[in-house]
Amino acid sequence: MEEIVVRDNPGAGRFEVRIGDQLAVALYQVTPRGIRFTHTEVPKELGGRGIATALVRTGLAEARRRGLKVLPDCPFFARYIKEHPEEQDILHQDYRARLGL
């Protein structure tokens, strides 16, 4: 299995994985409240390789590194955080009730 390399592309507001001519992305916006993850998309041809999870993990690690709270508007990010208690400390307080935490 090939290595998944996630790159931050702040000019485009996204974390991205490029494999061949396919591009998987996790879109974000940095705001005064933190980093808002709005959408994650992996082309069907790249599905099942753990790419979306790699995008989420990298996005959360970068938020932690930068001291930003996470606003997971993207359902995939929200589900990941809900299922991984070790990431919930960087969740913005306004999202705790939304995720049932």
Secondary structure as the mmCIF struct_conf table of DSSP 4:
data_model
#
loop_
_struct_conf.conf_type_id
_struct_conf.id
_struct_conf.beg_label_comp_id
_struct_conf.beg_label_asym_id
_struct_conf.beg_label_seq_id
_struct_conf.end_label_comp_id
_struct_conf.end_label_asym_id
_struct_conf.end_label_seq_id
HELX_LH_PP_P HELX_LH_PP_P1 GLU A 2 ILE A 4
STRN STRN1 ARG A 7 ASN A 9
TURN_TY1_P TURN_TY1_P1 PRO A 10 GLY A 13
STRN STRN2 ARG A 14 ILE A 19
TURN_TY1_P TURN_TY1_P2 GLY A 20 ASP A 21
STRN STRN3 GLN A 22 THR A 31
TURN_TY1_P TURN_TY1_P3 PRO A 32 ARG A 33
STRN STRN4 GLY A 34 GLU A 41
HELX_RH_3T_P HELX_RH_3T_P1 LYS A 44 LEU A 46
TURN_TY1_P TURN_TY1_P4 GLY A 47 GLY A 48
BEND BEND1 ARG A 49 GLY A 50
HELX_RH_AL_P HELX_RH_AL_P1 ILE A 51 ARG A 66
TURN_TY1_P TURN_TY1_P5 GLY A 67 GLY A 67
HELX_LH_PP_P HELX_LH_PP_P2 LEU A 68 LYS A 69
STRN STRN5 VAL A 70 PRO A 72
BEND BEND2 CYS A 74 CYS A 74
HELX_RH_AL_P HELX_RH_AL_P2 PRO A 75 GLU A 83
HELX_RH_3T_P HELX_RH_3T_P2 PRO A 85 ILE A 90
STRN STRN6 LEU A 91 LEU A 91
HELX_RH_3T_P HELX_RH_3T_P3 GLN A 93 TYR A 95
TURN_TY1_P TURN_TY1_P6 ARG A 96 GLY A 100
#
